[in-house]
C-alpha cells in the first residue's frame, strides 16, 4: 500500500524518517520522497541548545573550584656585545653592554577563594538544568515522531480504505448488472433490483467519505512536513522551498519580491528571566502579529529559534523597507501578557529585494541577514 501510494502521489511523498530507504529499494526515485527529519524541529533544537548551555555552565562552575596554574618562559639572545665604557669622542654618553643570553621563567599558582559551597550549589543546579533539558529533548522528539507517524499512517489507512471501498463498489456494480439482466428475463422481482441499487448507493457514499478522509490525511501530513509545530507558520524546510520558487518566478516573469528577516532582540533573556514557556508565548505572539499584518499571498515562516522571515510576493525595495520599519515600530511597543506579566518583544528587521538575478537563495538570505544585523546594530547604538 505504501509503495503504491508513493507511486501515485502527484507531489513528493512525505514519509517519517527511515521509511524513505525502504521506498528507494522498491524503485521510488529520490526526488519523489521527502523524509520528515525531527532533528529539524525548532523545539528540539532549542532544547538541545539549553542542554548544551547548562552543561557548559556546570563545567564552568566546576572549573572555578580548581586551582589555576600558569607558567611563562622566555629567551632573548643578542649576537654582539658592546663593552661598558665612556666613549672618548663623546664623554657625555654611556654605553651599556648588551646581554648575550637572557632566560626568563615564571610560575604562578592561584587557589580559589572559599565560597562556602556556593560554586558547588551552582554546579549542581546547572547539572539539574542540563538533565531537565535532556528530558525535554526526549519528550519533544517523541512528540514530533508521534505526530509524523500518526499523520503518515492515517494517510496509508485512508488510502487503503479507498481501495477496499472501490473494489467493493466494483463488485456491487457487477452484481447489479446481473440482477438487472435477470429482472429483464423475468427471473427476479423488482424489489431485488431496488435492493441492489440501494447497496450501490450506500457504497458510493462510503467511497466519497473514504476519499474525503484520504484528502484530509494527506493535507495533515503535508501540514506536519511544512508547518512549525509551535507557531503554526511555515517551517524552515517549507520556507526554503517557497523562497526558491519566488526567485525562479522573479527570474521567469521579470518581477520582484521582497524578503524580510526578523530577529527578536534579547530573546535569551526572556527565557532566562521568565522561563521557556514564556518564550514560547512570545514566539507565538510574534508569528500571529506577522501573519495578521501581511497579505494572504505573502508567506510567513519561522526559520530559527527566534528568527522569522516574510516573503512579500510582488514586493519591491520600497515596500519591503516600509513594512520592516512599520513592524519594528509595532514590536517596540508590543507587550505579551503571560501569567499577568507584561513581556516586551522588540525585534530587528532587515529587508532584501529579490530580482531573479540571484544565483541561489543563499545570496538572498545573506543580503536579508546583513540588513537585519545592520538594523540591530543601529538600534543598539541609538538606545
C-alpha positions in Angstrom: 0.0 0.0 0.0 2.8 2.4 0.9 4.7 1.8 -2.3 1.6 2.1 -4.4 0.7 5.4 -2.6 4.2 6.8 -3.2 3.9 5.9 -6.9 0.5 7.6 -7.3 1.2 10.8 -5.4 1.4 13.8 -7.7 3.6 15.8 -5.3 6.7 14.4 -3.4 5.6 11.8 -0.9 6.1 12.8 2.7 7.2 10.0 5.0 8.7 9.7 8.5 12.5 9.4 8.8 13.6 5.9 8.0 10.8 4.8 5.6 12.4 6.5 2.6 15.2 3.9 2.5 12.6 1.1 2.1 10.8 3.1 -0.7 14.0 3.5 -2.6 14.5 -0.2 -2.6 11.2 -0.5 -4.3 12.3 1.8 -7.1 10.7 5.1 -5.9 13.0 7.9 -7.1 14.8 10.0 -4.6 13.1 13.2 -5.8 9.7 11.7 -5.1 10.4 11.2 -1.4 10.5 13.8 1.4 11.6 12.4 4.8 10.5 14.2 7.9 13.6 14.7 10.0 12.5 15.5 13.5 16.0 16.8 14.2 15.0 19.9 12.2 12.3 20.8 14.8 13.0 24.1 16.4 11.7 22.9 19.8 14.2 20.0 19.7 17.0 22.4 18.7 16.1 24.9 21.5 16.1 22.0 24.0 19.5 20.8 22.9 20.9 24.4 23.0 19.5 24.8 26.5 21.1 21.5 27.5 24.5 22.5 26.0 24.4 25.8 27.8 23.6 24.2 31.1 26.4 21.7 30.7 28.8 24.4 29.8 27.7 26.4 32.9 28.2 23.3 35.1 31.7 22.8 33.7 32.5 26.4 34.3 31.3 26.2 37.9 33.4 23.0 38.4 36.4 24.7 36.9 36.0 27.6 39.3 36.8 25.3 42.3 40.1 24.2 40.8 43.5 25.9 41.3 44.9 28.0 38.5 48.4 27.3 37.4 50.2 29.4 34.8 53.8 29.0 33.5 55.7 31.6 31.5 59.1 31.2 29.9 61.1 33.4 27.6 64.5 33.6 26.0 66.4 36.5 24.4 69.8 36.3 22.6 71.9 39.1 21.0 74.8 38.4 18.6 77.1 41.2 19.7 78.4 42.7 22.9 79.4 46.3 23.4 81.7 46.7 26.4 80.8 49.1 29.1 82.6 52.4 28.9 82.6 56.1 28.2 83.5 56.9 24.5 86.3 59.5 24.4 84.7 61.3 21.4 81.5 61.9 23.4 82.2 61.7 27.2 78.5 62.7 28.0 77.2 59.3 26.8 77.5 56.0 28.5 77.3 52.7 26.6 75.8 49.7 28.5 76.8 46.2 27.3 74.1 44.0 25.6 73.3 40.9 27.5 74.1 37.9 25.2 71.6 35.4 26.8 68.6 36.2 28.8 66.3 33.4 30.2 63.1 34.3 31.9 60.7 31.9 33.7 57.7 32.4 35.9 55.3 30.1 37.7 52.0 31.4 39.1 49.5 29.4 41.2 46.2 30.8 42.3 44.0 29.0 44.7 40.2 29.6 44.6 38.6 31.7 47.3 36.5 29.6 49.6 32.8 30.3 48.8 31.1 28.2 51.4 29.7 25.8 48.8 28.3 28.4 46.5 30.1 27.2 43.4 29.2 23.6 44.2 25.5 24.5 44.5 25.6 26.4 41.3 27.2 23.4 39.6 24.5 21.1 40.9 21.8 23.5 39.7 23.4 23.6 36.2 23.6 19.8 36.1 19.9 19.6 37.1 19.0 22.1 34.3 21.0 20.0 31.8 19.2 16.8 32.9 15.8 18.5 32.6 16.7 19.9 29.2 17.8 16.4 28.1 14.4 15.0 29.2 12.6 17.8 27.3 14.6 17.0 24.2 13.4 13.4 24.5 9.8 14.5 25.0 9.9 16.8 22.1 11.5 14.2 19.8 8.8 11.7 20.8 6.1 14.2 20.2 7.4 15.0 16.7 7.8 11.4 15.9 4.3 10.6 17.1 2.8 13.5 15.0 4.6 12.3 11.9 3.8 8.7 12.4 0.1 9.4 13.2 -0.3 11.6 10.1 1.6 9.1 7.9 -0.3 6.0 8.9 -3.6 7.9 8.8 -2.9 8.6 5.1 -1.9 5.0 4.5 -5.0 3.7 6.2 -7.3 6.1 4.4 -5.8 5.2 1.1 -6.3 1.5 1.7 -9.8 2.2 2.8 -10.5 3.9 -0.6 -9.1 0.9 -2.4 -11.2 -1.5 -0.4 -14.4 0.5 -1.0 -13.6 0.9 -4.7 -13.2 -2.9 -5.0 -16.4 -3.5 -3.1 -18.3 -1.0 -5.3 -17.0 -2.6 -8.5 -18.3 -6.0 -7.2 -21.7 -4.4 -6.4 -21.9 -2.8 -9.9 -21.2 -6.2 -11.4 -23.8 -7.8 -9.2 -26.3 -5.1 -10.1 -25.9 -5.7 -13.8 -26.5 -9.4 -13.3 -29.6 -8.6 -11.2 -30.9 -6.2 -13.9 -30.4 -8.8 -16.6 -32.2 -11.5 -14.6 -35.0 -9.0 -13.9 -35.3 -8.3 -17.6 -35.5 -12.0 -18.2 -38.4 -12.2 -15.6 -36.4 -14.3 -13.2 -36.3 -11.8 -10.3 -38.8 -9.5 -8.6 -38.4 -5.7 -8.9 -37.5 -5.5 -5.2 -34.3 -7.4 -5.8 -33.2 -4.8 -8.2 -34.1 -2.0 -5.8 -32.2 -3.7 -3.0 -29.0 -4.0 -5.2 -29.3 -0.3 -6.2 -29.6 0.7 -2.6 -26.4 -1.2 -1.7 -24.7 0.5 -4.6 -25.8 3.9 -3.3 -24.5 3.2 0.2 -21.1 2.1 -1.1 -20.9 5.3 -3.3 -21.5 7.4 -0.1 -18.8 5.3 1.7 -16.4 5.9 -1.2 -17.0 9.7 -1.0 -16.3 9.6 2.7 -13.2 7.5 2.3 -11.8 9.8 -0.3 -12.5 12.8 1.9 -10.7 11.1 4.8 -7.8 10.4 2.5 -7.6 14.0 1.3 -7.7 15.3 4.9 -5.0 12.8 6.0 -2.8 13.9 3.1 -3.3 17.6 3.9 -2.5 16.8 7.6 0.7 15.0 6.7 1.8 17.9 4.5 1.0 20.3 7.3 3.3 18.3 9.6 6.0 18.5 7.0 5.6 22.2 6.2 4.4 23.8 9.4 6.3 24.9 12.6 4.6 22.9 15.4 4.8 25.8 17.9 3.8 28.9 16.0 1.7 27.4 13.1 3.6 29.3 10.4 5.8 27.7 7.7 9.0 25.9 8.9 12.5 26.3 7.5 12.1 23.5 5.0 8.9 25.0 3.5 10.4 28.5 3.6 13.4 27.5 1.6 11.2 25.8 -1.0 8.9 28.9 -1.2 11.9 31.2 -1.4 13.4 29.2 -4.3 10.1 29.2 -6.1 9.9 33.0 -5.7 13.4 33.5 -7.0 12.5 31.3 -10.0 9.3 33.2 -10.6 11.0 36.6 -10.5 13.6 35.4 -13.0 11.0 33.9 -15.3 8.4 36.7 -15.2 10.9 39.6 -14.7 9.2 40.7 -11.5 10.5 41.4 -8.0 9.7 40.2 -4.5 10.9 41.3 -1.0 12.3 39.2 1.8 12.2 40.4 5.4 14.3 38.7 8.1 13.2 39.3 11.8 15.2 38.6 14.9 13.8 39.1 18.4 16.1 41.3 20.5 17.4 39.8 23.7 15.2 36.7 23.4 17.6 34.6 25.5 17.0 36.9 28.5 13.2 36.3 28.1 13.8 32.5 28.5 16.3 33.1 31.4 14.1 35.5 33.3 10.5 34.2 32.7 11.1 30.6 31.6 10.8 28.8 28.3 7.0 28.7 28.4 7.0 32.5 28.4 9.5 32.4 25.5 7.1 30.2 23.6 4.3 32.7 24.2 6.4 35.5 22.8 7.2 33.4 19.7 3.5 32.6 19.1 2.6 36.3 19.5 5.3 37.4 17.0 4.1 34.8 14.5 0.5 35.8 15.0 1.3 39.5 14.6 3.3 38.9 11.4 0.6 36.8 9.9 -2.1 39.4 10.7 -0.1 42.3 9.1 0.8 40.8 5.8 -1.4 39.9 2.8 -2.9 36.5 2.2 -0.5 35.7 -0.6 2.6 36.6 1.5 4.5 33.9 3.3 5.4 33.9 7.0 7.9 31.4 8.3 9.9 30.6 11.4 13.5 29.9 10.2 15.3 29.7 13.5 14.9 29.7 17.3 13.9 33.4 17.4 14.1 34.3 13.8 11.2 34.8 11.4 11.0 35.5 7.7 8.4 37.1 5.5 8.3 36.7 1.7 6.3 39.6 0.1 5.1 38.3 -3.2 5.4 41.1 -5.8 7.1 43.4 -3.3 10.0 45.8 -4.1 12.7 47.6 -2.1 10.4 50.4 -1.0 7.5 48.2 0.2 10.0 45.9 1.9 11.7 48.7 3.8 8.3 50.3 4.6 6.9 47.1 6.1 10.2 46.5 8.1 10.0 49.9 9.7 6.3 49.6 10.4 6.8 46.2 12.1 9.8 47.4 14.1 7.7 50.3 15.4 4.9 47.8 16.2 7.1 45.5 18.2 8.8 48.3 20.0 5.5 48.9 21.9 4.3 45.3 21.8 3.8 43.6 25.2 2.9 39.9 25.6 0.7 39.1 28.5 2.0 35.9 30.2 0.5 34.9 33.5 -0.1 38.5 34.5 3.3 39.7 33.5 4.0 42.0 30.5 6.9 40.8 28.4 8.4 43.0 25.7 9.3 41.6 22.3 11.4 44.2 20.4 12.6 43.0 17.1 15.2 44.0 14.4 14.1 43.6 10.8 16.0 43.8 7.6 14.7 43.6 4.0 16.2 42.5 0.7 14.7 42.8 -2.7 14.5 39.7 -4.9 15.2 40.5 -8.6 15.6 37.0 -10.0 19.3 37.7 -10.8 20.5 35.9 -7.7 22.5 32.7 -8.2 20.6 30.9 -5.4 18.5 31.5 -2.3 21.7 31.8 -0.2 22.5 35.1 -1.9 19.1 36.4 -1.0 19.3 35.2 2.6 22.8 36.7 3.0 21.5 40.1 1.9 18.5 40.0 4.2 20.6 38.8 7.2 23.1 41.6 6.6 20.3 44.2 6.5 18.8 42.7 9.7 22.1 42.9 11.6 22.6 46.4 10.4 19.2 47.3 11.8 20.1 45.6 15.1 23.4 47.5 15.4 21.7 50.8 14.6 19.1 50.2 17.3 21.7 49.1 19.8 23.8 52.3 19.3 20.7 54.5 19.3 19.5 53.2 22.6 
